[in-house]
Amino acid sequence: MADVSNASKEMMLETHFSNVSSVLILQGFSLPPYSVIPAALFASLNYMVILFCNLVLLLTILLNKSLHQPMYLLLLNLPINDIIGSTALFPQVINELLLDSRSIPYAACITQAFFIHIYATGSVFILTAMAYDRYVAICCPLQYGTIMTNAHVMRIITLVWLCNFFVMGVLFFLLLRLPRCRSRMAHSYCDNPSLLRLACTDTTVNNIYGLALVVVTQVAVLGIIFCTYIQILVACFRSKRADTKTKALQTCATHLIVFLFLECLGLFTIISYRIPNLSSETRRFIGVSTMIFPPTVNPIIYGLKTKEIKDKIFTFFRSKVIKSGG
């Protein structure tokens, strides 16, 4: 009798899992009708600004051989990563707003979540690699050319992306092995925590891996960033050349602003999932802001604060204006 009972339970579970829709329902933004079109226009404009600014930064570095230096080759990965993150989010959000459709295919949801997490982890890894480059440049200036060769820079870039895809691959492998018996998402876009809530089985392994990944990466990254910038500051204040000190501090300040901005938004997003009493609107706003503000601000900060890049951009647009005027 026990075997029959267990078999019937398993059959019921299999039937239930097979009846789960392959289309997920997102929570949506719950906007009043009169604000839908302005919101869609704002999202579209924001996406276009992100694409334009990041492509300008990307092409400026690619098309100017004088910028094919370790610092800028590492920086090149930041606009690529920002374009990946914004493209994973904005088309789906704009489609949801314009068509009033909160449904998304499960495969598309997994893809969106994967690349959103690739963007989030990639930002931290890339900024850490850039901090290492600045440490070598300022603390070991005589050995910089020997250490930061093109081959070494390519190894760093390859390591950053391989580590990113590996840790995210494991995260989503653990997610995809879970049976799913719900189709209603708790967020306005797809991410790993929201997808985990759709599972009807034990998610302890996923939670442990996710938490360990956050702790290890944050401790390692913050440790590297803290140590490198402490040594950079010490080296700057020991330097007797005022122009070198000013340039080094300005470059480091740019990196720190971008890094701290990203870390604060990421920390707020992680904390928001751990506060059960937090309103869904607040949680959605915090989550979306992490995907909107850094990709918008990063190219502007690096374009305006990095003199070499700013000069190349201004020269390019000035020459285009002169040609069109002539």
WOTAKA-V479293 format. One record per pair of residues at least 12 apart in sequence whose C-alpha atoms are under 10 Angstrom apart, sorted by the first residue. I is the first residue (numbers start at 1). J is the second residue. Records with the same first field share a line. If there is no record, write none. Layout:
# WOTAKA-V479293
I->J ; J
This chain:
# WOTAKA-V479293
13->179 ; 181
14->179 ; 181
16->180 ; 181 ; 182
17->179 ; 180 ; 181 ; 182 ; 200
18->179 ; 180 ; 181
19->181 ; 182
20->179 ; 180 ; 181 ; 182 ; 183
21->105 ; 106 ; 180 ; 181 ; 182 ; 183 ; 184
22->104 ; 105 ; 106 ; 107 ; 183
23->102 ; 103 ; 104 ; 105 ; 106 ; 107 ; 108 ; 109 ; 183 ; 184
24->102 ; 103 ; 104 ; 105 ; 106 ; 107 ; 108 ; 109 ; 182 ; 183 ; 184 ; 185 ; 190 ; 195 ; 198
25->101 ; 102 ; 103 ; 104 ; 105 ; 106 ; 182 ; 183 ; 184 ; 185 ; 186 ; 187 ; 188 ; 189
26->96 ; 101 ; 102 ; 103 ; 104 ; 109 ; 183 ; 184 ; 185 ; 186 ; 187 ; 188 ; 189 ; 190 ; 194
27->102 ; 103 ; 184 ; 185 ; 186 ; 187 ; 188 ; 189 ; 280 ; 281 ; 284
28->93 ; 96 ; 97 ; 100 ; 101 ; 102 ; 103 ; 185 ; 186 ; 187 ; 188 ; 189 ; 281 ; 284
29->93 ; 96 ; 97 ; 100 ; 102 ; 187 ; 188 ; 189 ; 280 ; 281 ; 284 ; 285
30->97 ; 100 ; 188 ; 281
31->97
33->100
35->97
36->94 ; 96 ; 97 ; 98 ; 99 ; 100
37->94 ; 97 ; 98
38->97
39->93 ; 94 ; 97 ; 98
40->90 ; 93 ; 94 ; 95 ; 96 ; 97 ; 98
41->94 ; 97 ; 98
42->94
43->90 ; 91 ; 93 ; 94 ; 97 ; 292
44->90 ; 91 ; 93 ; 94
46->86 ; 90 ; 292 ; 293 ; 295 ; 296
47->83 ; 86 ; 87 ; 89 ; 90 ; 91 ; 94 ; 292 ; 295 ; 296
48->86 ; 90 ; 296
49->295 ; 296
50->79 ; 82 ; 83 ; 86 ; 87 ; 292 ; 293 ; 294 ; 295 ; 296 ; 297 ; 298 ; 299 ; 300
51->79 ; 80 ; 82 ; 83 ; 86 ; 87 ; 295 ; 296 ; 299
52->83 ; 296 ; 299
53->79 ; 83 ; 295 ; 296 ; 297 ; 298 ; 299 ; 300 ; 303
54->76 ; 78 ; 79 ; 80 ; 81 ; 82 ; 83 ; 295 ; 296 ; 297 ; 298 ; 299 ; 300 ; 303
55->79 ; 80 ; 83 ; 299
56->79 ; 299 ; 303 ; 313
57->75 ; 76 ; 78 ; 79 ; 80 ; 298 ; 299 ; 300 ; 302 ; 303 ; 309 ; 310 ; 312 ; 313
58->72 ; 73 ; 75 ; 76 ; 77 ; 78 ; 79 ; 80 ; 299
59->76 ; 79 ; 313
60->76 ; 303 ; 309 ; 310 ; 312 ; 313 ; 316
61->73 ; 75 ; 76 ; 308 ; 309 ; 312 ; 313
62->76
63->312
64->309 ; 312
66->308 ; 312
67->308 ; 309 ; 312
68->150
69->145 ; 148 ; 149 ; 150 ; 153
70->130 ; 133 ; 134 ; 137 ; 144 ; 145 ; 148 ; 149 ; 150 ; 152 ; 153 ; 154
71->129 ; 130 ; 131 ; 132 ; 133 ; 134 ; 137 ; 148 ; 153
72->130 ; 308 ; 309
73->130 ; 150 ; 153 ; 154 ; 157
74->126 ; 127 ; 129 ; 130 ; 131 ; 133 ; 153 ; 154 ; 156 ; 157
75->126 ; 127 ; 129 ; 130 ; 299 ; 302
76->126 ; 157
77->122 ; 123 ; 126 ; 127 ; 157 ; 160 ; 161
78->119 ; 122 ; 123 ; 124 ; 125 ; 126 ; 127 ; 130 ; 295 ; 298 ; 299
79->123 ; 295 ; 296 ; 298 ; 299
80->119 ; 122 ; 295
81->115 ; 116 ; 118 ; 119 ; 120 ; 121 ; 122 ; 123 ; 126 ; 161 ; 295
82->116 ; 119 ; 120 ; 122 ; 123 ; 291 ; 292 ; 294 ; 295 ; 296 ; 298 ; 299
83->119 ; 295 ; 296
84->115 ; 116 ; 118 ; 119 ; 295
85->112 ; 113 ; 114 ; 115 ; 116 ; 117 ; 118 ; 119 ; 120 ; 122 ; 123 ; 290 ; 291 ; 292 ; 294 ; 295
86->115 ; 116 ; 119 ; 291 ; 292 ; 294 ; 295 ; 296
87->112 ; 115 ; 116 ; 291
88->108 ; 109 ; 111 ; 112 ; 113 ; 114 ; 115 ; 116 ; 117 ; 119 ; 189 ; 190 ; 291
89->112 ; 113 ; 115 ; 116 ; 188 ; 189 ; 190 ; 288 ; 291 ; 292
90->189 ; 288 ; 291 ; 292
92->104 ; 108 ; 109 ; 112 ; 188 ; 189 ; 190
93->188 ; 189 ; 288
96->188 ; 189
102->184 ; 185 ; 188 ; 189
103->183 ; 184 ; 185
104->189 ; 190
106->183 ; 190 ; 195
108->190
109->189 ; 190 ; 191 ; 192 ; 195
110->172 ; 175 ; 176 ; 190 ; 191 ; 192 ; 195
111->172 ; 190 ; 191
112->189 ; 190 ; 191 ; 192
113->172 ; 189 ; 190 ; 191 ; 192 ; 193 ; 194 ; 195
114->165 ; 168 ; 169 ; 171 ; 172 ; 190 ; 191 ; 192
115->165 ; 168 ; 191
116->189 ; 190 ; 191 ; 192 ; 291
117->164 ; 165 ; 167 ; 168 ; 171 ; 172 ; 190 ; 191 ; 192
118->161 ; 164 ; 165 ; 166 ; 167 ; 168 ; 169
119->164 ; 291 ; 295
120->164 ; 262 ; 263 ; 266 ; 290 ; 291
121->160 ; 161 ; 163 ; 164 ; 165 ; 167 ; 168 ; 213 ; 214 ; 217 ; 266
122->160 ; 161 ; 163 ; 164 ; 165
123->160 ; 164 ; 258 ; 259 ; 262 ; 263 ; 294 ; 295
124->160 ; 164 ; 217 ; 218 ; 221 ; 222 ; 259 ; 262 ; 263 ; 266
125->157 ; 159 ; 160 ; 161 ; 163 ; 164 ; 217 ; 221
126->156 ; 157 ; 160 ; 161 ; 164 ; 259
127->221 ; 225 ; 255 ; 256 ; 258 ; 259 ; 262
128->160 ; 220 ; 221 ; 222 ; 223 ; 224 ; 225 ; 228 ; 255 ; 259
129->153 ; 156 ; 157 ; 159 ; 160 ; 221 ; 224 ; 225
130->156 ; 225 ; 252 ; 255
131->221 ; 224 ; 225 ; 226 ; 227 ; 228 ; 229 ; 232 ; 252 ; 255 ; 256 ; 259
132->224 ; 225 ; 227 ; 228 ; 229
133->147 ; 148 ; 153 ; 228
134->228 ; 229 ; 232 ; 248 ; 251 ; 252 ; 255
135->225 ; 227 ; 228 ; 229 ; 230 ; 231 ; 232 ; 233 ; 235 ; 248 ; 252
136->148 ; 228 ; 232
137->232 ; 248
138->231 ; 232 ; 233 ; 235 ; 236 ; 239 ; 244 ; 245 ; 248 ; 249 ; 252
139->228 ; 231 ; 232 ; 233 ; 234 ; 235 ; 236
140->232 ; 235
167->209 ; 210 ; 213
168->210 ; 213
170->206 ; 209 ; 210
171->192 ; 206 ; 207 ; 209 ; 210 ; 213
172->192 ; 206
173->206
174->196 ; 203 ; 205 ; 206 ; 207 ; 209 ; 210
175->192 ; 193 ; 195 ; 196 ; 199 ; 203 ; 205 ; 206
176->195 ; 196 ; 199
177->199
178->196 ; 198 ; 199 ; 200 ; 201 ; 202 ; 203 ; 206
179->198 ; 199 ; 200 ; 201 ; 202
180->195 ; 196 ; 197 ; 198 ; 199 ; 200 ; 201
181->197 ; 198 ; 199 ; 200 ; 201
182->195 ; 197 ; 198 ; 199 ; 200
183->195 ; 197 ; 198 ; 199
184->197 ; 198
185->197 ; 198
186->198 ; 280 ; 283 ; 284
187->280 ; 281 ; 283 ; 284 ; 287 ; 288
188->280 ; 281 ; 283 ; 284 ; 285 ; 287 ; 288
189->284 ; 287 ; 288
191->287
192->206 ; 210
193->206 ; 207 ; 210 ; 270 ; 273
194->273
214->270
218->263 ; 267
222->259 ; 263
225->256 ; 259
229->249 ; 252 ; 253 ; 256
232->245 ; 248 ; 249 ; 252
233->245 ; 248 ; 249 ; 252
235->248
236->248 ; 249
237->249
247->306 ; 307
250->305 ; 306
251->302 ; 305 ; 306 ; 307
253->305
254->298 ; 301 ; 302 ; 304 ; 305 ; 306
255->298 ; 301 ; 302
257->298 ; 301
258->294 ; 297 ; 298 ; 301 ; 302
259->294 ; 298
261->290 ; 293 ; 294 ; 297 ; 298
262->290 ; 291 ; 293 ; 294 ; 295 ; 298
263->290
264->290
265->286 ; 287 ; 288 ; 289 ; 290 ; 291 ; 293 ; 294
266->286 ; 287 ; 289 ; 290 ; 291
267->286 ; 290
268->283 ; 286 ; 287 ; 290
269->283 ; 284 ; 285 ; 286 ; 287 ; 288 ; 289 ; 290
270->283 ; 286 ; 287
271->283 ; 286
272->284 ; 286 ; 287
273->287
